[in-house]
Amino acid sequence: MRAFTAAVCALSTWVSLSAATGQPVIDVTSCGDIVPARTLGILRNDLVCDGPFPFRTAAVQVDRRAELHLDGHTITGTHPSSPYRAGILAFTQATIRGPGVVEGFEIGIDGTGMTGLGRNRLFLYDLTLRGNLWGVEQGQGTIRGSGLAVHDNVHTGLDTRTLKLTNSTLFSNGVTSYVLDFVCTRRPRLIDVTCEHSQWGVCSLD
């Protein structure tokens, strides 16, 4: 009976979200899952992506204009032994929403969209990125974010061209080298953001 009730609740939520967003909705339940373009993916359980698997680019791939809701769950890797280079690979105009945690990967969120050009727009909300080598890599793209906690990543927390961030906290990134909470080539736009180190003189320890 409980299993039946849970299944009915999940179906009801799926239908409600699809109607509200106008997007198809899919469940994300396994390492290697892909959220197709213009689709909403809901993470239904914690993922621990530690193999043994064939090498894959990311634990979860979010295609162009798609959206992923972590829904309170955690995506965990085991860098450097994880076969997954990134926790999430995001193509242009992808949106990642929490609450949720991405931890233990070479790159927590890779926003370059596998092109290497990195001119993507990436939207991040209510996420924790911790214990990765890099928190978010966006290259020459744009990160718009709110409600982020980015900390204890080995190198930089956020790396992008244009950074627009609100209501977020960044600290203890660059614990072994290049001690910067974020790197951006244009002056960042920060509102209610707490950070320790940057190249722009806007953080507490600059």
N, C-alpha and C positions, 0 to 999 in steps of 0.2 A: 504494500500500500504506500509506504513512504517513497519507494522508488517511482511508483506511478505518479504520485503527487509532485515529486521533484521534476519529473519529465514534463508534466503539464505546465508547471511554473516556468521551466526553461523555454518551452514552446511559446508560451504567452509573452515572455520577455522578448524573444526573437521576433515575433510578429509585431509587437509594439515598437521596437527599435526600427524595424524595416519601414513601418508606416511613418514614423516620426522623421526619419532621415531621408526617406526616398531612395535608399540604397539597399541592394541585397545584403543580407547578413549571414555570416558563416561562423562556425565555432573553430577556434584555434586550440588544439589539444596536444600537439606533438612537436618535437624538435624537427625543423625542416619544413614546417607548414608555410604556405604562401597565401597572403591576402591579395586577391586579384584587384586590378584597377577599378576604382570607383565602387569598392565594396567595403563594408564594415566588418571587421573581424573582432570577435570577443574571445579573449583568453579565458578558458574555463578552468584551468588548473595551473599550479606551479610547474615550470619546466626546469629540469636539470639536464643540460646538454653536455654530457661528458663522455659520450661514446660507449663502446666502439662503433663509429659510423664512418662511412666514406666522407672525405673532406667536402664540406659545403661552405658557402659564403657566409651564411647567417642562420641562427636558430629559427628566426621568423623573418620572412621577407614581406615588405609592405609596398605594393606596386603604386604606380602613378595615381594620385588623387584618392588613394585608399586610406582607411583609418583603422587603427588598432587600439582597442581598449584593453588595458591590462587587468582591469576589474579587481584590483586588490591583490594580484598575484605577482610572483617573482620569476624572472628568467635568469638562470644561473649557469655560468660556464666554469671551466677549470683551466684557465690560461696558465702556462702556455701549451698544455697538453690537449685542450679542447680542439676537436676537429672543426669547430665553428669559429671563424675569424671574428664575427660580430654577433652580439645578441640580437640586434634588429638591423636589417638592411632596408633603408627607406629610399624610395624613388621620389621624384620631384612632387612637391605639394602633398606629401604624405603627412598624416597627423597621427601622433602617438599620445594617448591619454592614459593617465593613471586613475586612481592611485595604483602604484606598482613600482617594482624595483628591477633594475637590470644590473647584474654584477658578475664579475669573474671572467670577462672576455678580453681579447686583445683590444677591441673597440666596443664600447657599450652599444652605441647607436651609430651606424655608418650611414651618413646622409649623402654620400656621393652617388648613390644609385647605380653602382657598379660600372659607371662610365669612366670614373677617374677624373672627370672634369669638375665635379662638385658644384655645379651652378644650380643646385636645387634649392627650393624653399622647403623648409622643414618646420613643422609646428609641434611643439612639445608642451604638455600640460600635466602638472601634478605627478612628477616622476622623481624617483631617486636613482642616481647613477653613482655607483660606488665600487671600489675594488677592481676596476678595469685597468688596462694599461692606458687607454685614452677613454674619457667619458663619452664625448660626441665628436666625431670628425665630419666636417661639412665642407672642407676645402674652400672653394670660391663661392659658396652659396650663402643663404640667409637662414638664420635660426630665429624664430619667434617663439618665446617661451614664457610660461608663468607657473609659479608653484613648484620650481625645481629645487632639489637638494642634490648638489654635485660635490662629492667629497672622497678623499682617500683614493683617488686614481693616480697611478704611478707617474704619468706624465701630465699633460694639460687636461683640465676638466672639459672645456668646450673649445673647439677650433673651427673658425669660420671666417668669412669675409665681413658679413654684416650681422650684428648681434642686437636684438631687441628683446629685453628681458624685464619681467616684473615679478615682484613678490617671491624672490628666490634667494637661496643661500649657497655659496660656494666656498669651500675651505679645504685645506690640507691636500691640495692637488699638487702634483710635481714632487712627490715625496723622495724621489731619488735623483731627479735632474730637471732642469728647466722649470723652476718653481713658479708656475703661473696658473691661476684658476681658469683663465680664459685667454685666448688669442684671437684677435680680429684685426683686419687691415683697415677697417673704417672705425671711427670713434663710436664706441658702443652707446646705445640708448638704454639706460638703466633706471628703473623706478622701484624703490623699496627693495633694493638688492644689497645683500651683505656679502662681501668677498674679502680676501686677504691680499692677493697678489695679481697685478696686471701690468701691462706696459703703458697704461694710460693715466696713471696717477689717480685712479678713482676708488681704489680699495684701501683697506685700513693699514696695510703694511707696505704700501708702495713708497 
